[in-house]
Amino acid sequence: MKKLLALAAIAGGVLFVIKRNKDAKAEADLWREATAPADRPLSGVSSNGSAPAKASSSDAASNN
């Protein structure tokens, strides 16, 4: 009985390590993708993710 319990504990530890390594790899891939430079700029969005300010026609008329 003790051998089965020890085997189950070892198997659980191995599965835990495998899952942890898989999760770490997935997080590293996601981080690499998120921080990679863009191949081309997105339309209407700057490289830091904020949209450029657009002046509306009413704002332009009131500034004169």
Backbone atoms as SQL, in Angstrom:
CREATE TABLE atoms (id INTEGER PRIMARY KEY, chain TEXT, resi INTEGER, resn TEXT, atom TEXT, x REAL, y REAL, z REAL);
INSERT INTO atoms VALUES
  (1, 'A', 1, 'MET', 'N', 0.819, -1.189, 0.000),
  (2, 'A', 1, 'MET', 'CA', 0.000, 0.000, 0.000),
  (3, 'A', 1, 'MET', 'C', 0.870, 1.263, 0.000),
  (4, 'A', 2, 'LYS', 'N', 1.953, 1.233, 0.768),
  (5, 'A', 2, 'LYS', 'CA', 2.840, 2.385, 0.818),
  (6, 'A', 2, 'LYS', 'C', 3.498, 2.625, -0.536),
  (7, 'A', 3, 'LYS', 'N', 3.782, 1.546, -1.273),
  (8, 'A', 3, 'LYS', 'CA', 4.400, 1.683, -2.592),
  (9, 'A', 3, 'LYS', 'C', 3.445, 2.372, -3.564),
  (10, 'A', 4, 'LEU', 'N', 2.173, 2.010, -3.493),
  (11, 'A', 4, 'LEU', 'CA', 1.188, 2.643, -4.369),
  (12, 'A', 4, 'LEU', 'C', 1.035, 4.135, -4.031),
  (13, 'A', 5, 'LEU', 'N', 1.041, 4.447, -2.765),
  (14, 'A', 5, 'LEU', 'CA', 0.930, 5.843, -2.346),
  (15, 'A', 5, 'LEU', 'C', 2.159, 6.635, -2.800),
  (16, 'A', 6, 'ALA', 'N', 3.323, 6.052, -2.673),
  (17, 'A', 6, 'ALA', 'CA', 4.554, 6.714, -3.114),
  (18, 'A', 6, 'ALA', 'C', 4.552, 6.891, -4.630),
  (19, 'A', 7, 'LEU', 'N', 4.093, 5.879, -5.356),
  (20, 'A', 7, 'LEU', 'CA', 4.013, 5.974, -6.813),
  (21, 'A', 7, 'LEU', 'C', 3.030, 7.058, -7.248),
  (22, 'A', 8, 'ALA', 'N', 1.894, 7.137, -6.567),
  (23, 'A', 8, 'ALA', 'CA', 0.906, 8.167, -6.875),
  (24, 'A', 8, 'ALA', 'C', 1.462, 9.563, -6.584),
  (25, 'A', 9, 'ALA', 'N', 2.205, 9.707, -5.511),
  (26, 'A', 9, 'ALA', 'CA', 2.799, 11.002, -5.166),
  (27, 'A', 9, 'ALA', 'C', 3.841, 11.415, -6.202),
  (28, 'A', 10, 'ILE', 'N', 4.646, 10.474, -6.643),
  (29, 'A', 10, 'ILE', 'CA', 5.669, 10.766, -7.660),
  (30, 'A', 10, 'ILE', 'C', 4.996, 11.140, -8.980),
  (31, 'A', 11, 'ALA', 'N', 3.959, 10.386, -9.361),
  (32, 'A', 11, 'ALA', 'CA', 3.245, 10.669, -10.610),
  (33, 'A', 11, 'ALA', 'C', 2.588, 12.050, -10.546),
  (34, 'A', 12, 'GLY', 'N', 2.022, 12.382, -9.401),
  (35, 'A', 12, 'GLY', 'CA', 1.422, 13.707, -9.235),
  (36, 'A', 12, 'GLY', 'C', 2.453, 14.813, -9.341),
  (37, 'A', 13, 'GLY', 'N', 3.608, 14.604, -8.765),
  (38, 'A', 13, 'GLY', 'CA', 4.685, 15.592, -8.854),
  (39, 'A', 13, 'GLY', 'C', 5.171, 15.786, -10.276),
  (40, 'A', 14, 'VAL', 'N', 5.306, 14.681, -11.004),
  (41, 'A', 14, 'VAL', 'CA', 5.746, 14.764, -12.399),
  (42, 'A', 14, 'VAL', 'C', 4.706, 15.511, -13.235),
  (43, 'A', 15, 'LEU', 'N', 3.442, 15.175, -13.064),
  (44, 'A', 15, 'LEU', 'CA', 2.383, 15.866, -13.808),
  (45, 'A', 15, 'LEU', 'C', 2.335, 17.353, -13.466),
  (46, 'A', 16, 'PHE', 'N', 2.565, 17.686, -12.196),
  (47, 'A', 16, 'PHE', 'CA', 2.583, 19.082, -11.783),
  (48, 'A', 16, 'PHE', 'C', 3.710, 19.849, -12.478),
  (49, 'A', 17, 'VAL', 'N', 4.895, 19.255, -12.537),
  (50, 'A', 17, 'VAL', 'CA', 6.042, 19.897, -13.183),
  (51, 'A', 17, 'VAL', 'C', 5.796, 20.059, -14.680),
  (52, 'A', 18, 'ILE', 'N', 5.225, 19.043, -15.314),
  (53, 'A', 18, 'ILE', 'CA', 4.936, 19.131, -16.747),
  (54, 'A', 18, 'ILE', 'C', 3.933, 20.247, -17.020),
  (55, 'A', 19, 'LYS', 'N', 2.873, 20.336, -16.220),
  (56, 'A', 19, 'LYS', 'CA', 1.866, 21.386, -16.406),
  (57, 'A', 19, 'LYS', 'C', 2.472, 22.767, -16.185),
  (58, 'A', 20, 'ARG', 'N', 3.318, 22.870, -15.172),
  (59, 'A', 20, 'ARG', 'CA', 3.941, 24.158, -14.866),
  (60, 'A', 20, 'ARG', 'C', 4.857, 24.610, -16.006),
  (61, 'A', 21, 'ASN', 'N', 5.628, 23.698, -16.575),
  (62, 'A', 21, 'ASN', 'CA', 6.499, 24.039, -17.700),
  (63, 'A', 21, 'ASN', 'C', 5.687, 24.437, -18.924),
  (64, 'A', 22, 'LYS', 'N', 4.587, 23.737, -19.167),
  (65, 'A', 22, 'LYS', 'CA', 3.722, 24.054, -20.304),
  (66, 'A', 22, 'LYS', 'C', 3.120, 25.455, -20.132),
  (67, 'A', 23, 'ASP', 'N', 2.648, 25.769, -18.924),
  (68, 'A', 23, 'ASP', 'CA', 2.089, 27.095, -18.658),
  (69, 'A', 23, 'ASP', 'C', 3.146, 28.188, -18.808),
  (70, 'A', 24, 'ALA', 'N', 4.355, 27.926, -18.360),
  (71, 'A', 24, 'ALA', 'CA', 5.436, 28.908, -18.472),
  (72, 'A', 24, 'ALA', 'C', 5.779, 29.160, -19.936),
  (73, 'A', 25, 'LYS', 'N', 5.781, 28.115, -20.744),
  (74, 'A', 25, 'LYS', 'CA', 6.065, 28.275, -22.172),
  (75, 'A', 25, 'LYS', 'C', 4.963, 29.080, -22.843),
  (76, 'A', 26, 'ALA', 'N', 3.711, 28.808, -22.506),
  (77, 'A', 26, 'ALA', 'CA', 2.595, 29.549, -23.090),
  (78, 'A', 26, 'ALA', 'C', 2.668, 31.028, -22.711),
  (79, 'A', 27, 'GLU', 'N', 3.013, 31.317, -21.463),
  (80, 'A', 27, 'GLU', 'CA', 3.136, 32.702, -21.035),
  (81, 'A', 27, 'GLU', 'C', 4.299, 33.399, -21.745),
  (82, 'A', 28, 'ALA', 'N', 5.402, 32.700, -21.918),
  (83, 'A', 28, 'ALA', 'CA', 6.549, 33.276, -22.620),
  (84, 'A', 28, 'ALA', 'C', 6.206, 33.558, -24.080),
  (85, 'A', 29, 'ASP', 'N', 5.481, 32.650, -24.725),
  (86, 'A', 29, 'ASP', 'CA', 5.062, 32.869, -26.111),
  (87, 'A', 29, 'ASP', 'C', 4.126, 34.062, -26.223),
  (88, 'A', 30, 'LEU', 'N', 3.195, 34.174, -25.275),
  (89, 'A', 30, 'LEU', 'CA', 2.268, 35.304, -25.286),
  (90, 'A', 30, 'LEU', 'C', 3.013, 36.618, -25.072),
  (91, 'A', 31, 'TRP', 'N', 3.957, 36.637, -24.140),
  (92, 'A', 31, 'TRP', 'CA', 4.751, 37.845, -23.878),
  (93, 'A', 31, 'TRP', 'C', 5.580, 38.218, -25.102),
  (94, 'A', 32, 'ARG', 'N', 6.174, 37.220, -25.745),
  (95, 'A', 32, 'ARG', 'CA', 6.984, 37.465, -26.938),
  (96, 'A', 32, 'ARG', 'C', 6.122, 38.060, -28.050),
  (97, 'A', 33, 'GLU', 'N', 4.913, 37.541, -28.214),
  (98, 'A', 33, 'GLU', 'CA', 4.011, 38.049, -29.251),
  (99, 'A', 33, 'GLU', 'C', 3.544, 39.466, -28.919),
  (100, 'A', 34, 'ALA', 'N', 3.270, 39.726, -27.652),
  (101, 'A', 34, 'ALA', 'CA', 2.763, 41.042, -27.253),
  (102, 'A', 34, 'ALA', 'C', 3.827, 42.121, -27.351),
  (103, 'A', 35, 'THR', 'N', 5.083, 41.764, -27.165),
  (104, 'A', 35, 'THR', 'CA', 6.141, 42.768, -27.171),
  (105, 'A', 35, 'THR', 'C', 6.910, 42.822, -28.481),
  (106, 'A', 36, 'ALA', 'N', 6.540, 41.983, -29.439),
  (107, 'A', 36, 'ALA', 'CA', 7.235, 41.986, -30.728),
  (108, 'A', 36, 'ALA', 'C', 6.861, 43.242, -31.504),
  (109, 'A', 37, 'PRO', 'N', 7.798, 43.826, -32.230),
  (110, 'A', 37, 'PRO', 'CA', 7.453, 44.992, -33.043),
  (111, 'A', 37, 'PRO', 'C', 6.496, 44.596, -34.161),
  (112, 'A', 38, 'ALA', 'N', 5.595, 45.502, -34.478),
  (113, 'A', 38, 'ALA', 'CA', 4.598, 45.233, -35.517),
  (114, 'A', 38, 'ALA', 'C', 5.255, 45.297, -36.886),
  (115, 'A', 39, 'ASP', 'N', 4.804, 44.438, -37.789),
  (116, 'A', 39, 'ASP', 'CA', 5.317, 44.450, -39.154),
  (117, 'A', 39, 'ASP', 'C', 4.905, 45.723, -39.887),
  (118, 'A', 40, 'ARG', 'N', 3.678, 46.156, -39.622),
  (119, 'A', 40, 'ARG', 'CA', 3.191, 47.382, -40.251),
  (120, 'A', 40, 'ARG', 'C', 2.338, 48.113, -39.221),
  (121, 'A', 41, 'PRO', 'N', 2.263, 49.422, -39.317),
  (122, 'A', 41, 'PRO', 'CA', 1.438, 50.151, -38.351),
  (123, 'A', 41, 'PRO', 'C', -0.046, 49.876, -38.581),
  (124, 'A', 42, 'LEU', 'N', -0.784, 49.817, -37.510),
  (125, 'A', 42, 'LEU', 'CA', -2.220, 49.607, -37.614),
  (126, 'A', 42, 'LEU', 'C', -2.885, 50.902, -38.057),
  (127, 'A', 43, 'SER', 'N', -3.939, 50.788, -38.817),
  (128, 'A', 43, 'SER', 'CA', -4.603, 51.995, -39.328),
  (129, 'A', 43, 'SER', 'C', -5.281, 52.751, -38.191),
  (130, 'A', 44, 'GLY', 'N', -4.898, 53.999, -38.010),
  (131, 'A', 44, 'GLY', 'CA', -5.531, 54.852, -37.012),
  (132, 'A', 44, 'GLY', 'C', -5.075, 54.625, -35.585),
  (133, 'A', 45, 'VAL', 'N', -4.115, 53.766, -35.362),
  (134, 'A', 45, 'VAL', 'CA', -3.652, 53.503, -34.005),
  (135, 'A', 45, 'VAL', 'C', -2.139, 53.631, -33.985),
  (136, 'A', 46, 'SER', 'N', -1.631, 54.323, -32.993),
  (137, 'A', 46, 'SER', 'CA', -0.186, 54.486, -32.898),
  (138, 'A', 46, 'SER', 'C', 0.450, 53.202, -32.375),
  (139, 'A', 47, 'SER', 'N', 1.762, 53.144, -32.390),
  (140, 'A', 47, 'SER', 'CA', 2.468, 51.931, -31.988),
  (141, 'A', 47, 'SER', 'C', 2.323, 51.626, -30.502),
  (142, 'A', 48, 'ASN', 'N', 1.982, 52.635, -29.687),
  (143, 'A', 48, 'ASN', 'CA', 1.821, 52.366, -28.258),
  (144, 'A', 48, 'ASN', 'C', 0.386, 52.002, -27.894),
  (145, 'A', 49, 'GLY', 'N', -0.507, 51.919, -28.894),
  (146, 'A', 49, 'GLY', 'CA', -1.862, 51.461, -28.638),
  (147, 'A', 49, 'GLY', 'C', -2.877, 52.558, -28.460),
  (148, 'A', 50, 'SER', 'N', -2.459, 53.808, -28.377),
  (149, 'A', 50, 'SER', 'CA', -3.428, 54.881, -28.218),
  (150, 'A', 50, 'SER', 'C', -3.827, 55.430, -29.578),
  (151, 'A', 51, 'ALA', 'N', -5.051, 55.830, -29.703),
  (152, 'A', 51, 'ALA', 'CA', -5.534, 56.376, -30.972),
  (153, 'A', 51, 'ALA', 'C', -5.122, 57.844, -31.077),
  (154, 'A', 52, 'PRO', 'N', -4.739, 58.301, -32.252),
  (155, 'A', 52, 'PRO', 'CA', -4.395, 59.707, -32.417),
  (156, 'A', 52, 'PRO', 'C', -5.635, 60.583, -32.272),
  (157, 'A', 53, 'ALA', 'N', -5.438, 61.773, -31.746),
  (158, 'A', 53, 'ALA', 'CA', -6.554, 62.696, -31.558),
  (159, 'A', 53, 'ALA', 'C', -7.010, 63.219, -32.910),
  (160, 'A', 54, 'LYS', 'N', -8.335, 63.237, -33.100),
  (161, 'A', 54, 'LYS', 'CA', -8.906, 63.744, -34.342),
  (162, 'A', 54, 'LYS', 'C', -9.714, 65.006, -34.011),
  (163, 'A', 55, 'ALA', 'N', -9.492, 66.032, -34.788),
  (164, 'A', 55, 'ALA', 'CA', -10.245, 67.265, -34.583),
  (165, 'A', 55, 'ALA', 'C', -11.544, 67.163, -35.357),
  (166, 'A', 56, 'SER', 'N', -12.665, 67.412, -34.685),
  (167, 'A', 56, 'SER', 'CA', -13.948, 67.388, -35.371),
  (168, 'A', 56, 'SER', 'C', -14.181, 68.719, -36.058),
  (169, 'A', 57, 'SER', 'N', -15.128, 68.765, -36.965),
  (170, 'A', 57, 'SER', 'CA', -15.381, 69.999, -37.719),
  (171, 'A', 57, 'SER', 'C', -15.889, 71.099, -36.812),
  (172, 'A', 58, 'SER', 'N', -16.640, 70.776, -35.764),
  (173, 'A', 58, 'SER', 'CA', -17.127, 71.814, -34.850),
  (174, 'A', 58, 'SER', 'C', -15.982, 72.399, -34.036),
  (175, 'A', 59, 'ASP', 'N', -14.989, 71.566, -33.667),
  (176, 'A', 59, 'ASP', 'CA', -13.828, 72.074, -32.937),
  (177, 'A', 59, 'ASP', 'C', -12.992, 72.997, -33.821),
  (178, 'A', 60, 'ALA', 'N', -12.841, 72.637, -35.078),
  (179, 'A', 60, 'ALA', 'CA', -12.037, 73.447, -36.002),
  (180, 'A', 60, 'ALA', 'C', -12.713, 74.779, -36.253),
  (181, 'A', 61, 'ALA', 'N', -14.039, 74.817, -36.323),
  (182, 'A', 61, 'ALA', 'CA', -14.776, 76.057, -36.569),
  (183, 'A', 61, 'ALA', 'C', -14.703, 76.989, -35.360),
  (184, 'A', 62, 'SER', 'N', -14.714, 76.433, -34.167),
  (185, 'A', 62, 'SER', 'CA', -14.698, 77.266, -32.962),
  (186, 'A', 62, 'SER', 'C', -13.314, 77.830, -32.668),
  (187, 'A', 63, 'ASN', 'N', -12.267, 77.250, -33.260),
  (188, 'A', 63, 'ASN', 'CA', -10.914, 77.744, -33.020),
  (189, 'A', 63, 'ASN', 'C', -10.574, 78.964, -33.833),
  (190, 'A', 64, 'ASN', 'N', -11.391, 79.329, -34.812),
  (191, 'A', 64, 'ASN', 'CA', -11.090, 80.486, -35.672),
  (192, 'A', 64, 'ASN', 'C', -11.475, 81.759, -35.039);
